[in-house]
């Protein structure tokens, strides 16, 4: 597996643990359909949350949140609605983003933005 893919998986794992610590229930990870993939699908009270996780080793090329563009948000919304329809969930959909900055050391930084799109 490429180093980039390993970093991404590590970031998604950190994000899932973080979200659970915040009281969210992770329903799915790396859910795929023809239109694309959702990193994490979670339940936060009575809201279904599609979570985009962006992981970087440093901020040298910008903050991870900068990669969550309007085009990406539109795709995440469509994917979240597809997941909701496939699973018969009626809760309203929210789009969140989680940024993980980890250089492989002991203290990765995890940031969470709610309702980004």
Long-range contacts (C-beta under 8 A, 24 or more apart in sequence): 7-55, 7-57, 7-102, 8-53, 8-55, 10-55, 10-100, 10-102, 11-53, 11-54, 11-55, 11-100, 11-102, 11-108, 12-39, 12-40, 12-53, 12-55, 14-55, 14-100, 14-102, 14-108, 14-110, 15-39, 15-40, 15-51, 15-53, 15-98, 15-100, 15-110, 16-40, 18-98, 18-110, 18-112, 19-51, 19-98, 19-112, 22-112, 24-49, 27-87, 28-83, 31-79, 31-83, 33-79, 33-82, 33-83, 33-86, 35-75, 35-78, 35-79, 35-82, 36-75, 36-79, 37-79, 38-76, 38-79, 38-80, 38-83, 40-98, 41-80, 41-83, 43-91, 44-94, 46-91, 46-92, 47-91, 47-92, 47-93, 47-94, 48-80, 48-83, 48-84, 48-89, 48-91, 48-92, 48-93, 48-94, 49-93, 49-94, 49-95, 49-96, 50-76, 50-77, 50-79, 50-80, 50-83, 50-93, 50-94, 50-95, 50-96, 51-95, 51-96, 51-97, 51-98, 52-76, 52-95, 52-96, 52-97, 52-98, 53-97, 53-98, 53-99, 53-100, 54-97, 54-98, 54-99, 54-100, 55-99, 55-100, 55-101, 55-102, 56-99, 56-100, 56-101, 56-102, 57-101, 57-102, 57-103, 57-104, 58-101, 58-103, 59-101, 63-99, 64-99, 64-100, 64-101, 65-97, 65-99, 65-111, 65-113, 68-97, 68-116, 68-117, 70-117, 73-116, 73-117, 74-117, 76-117, 77-117
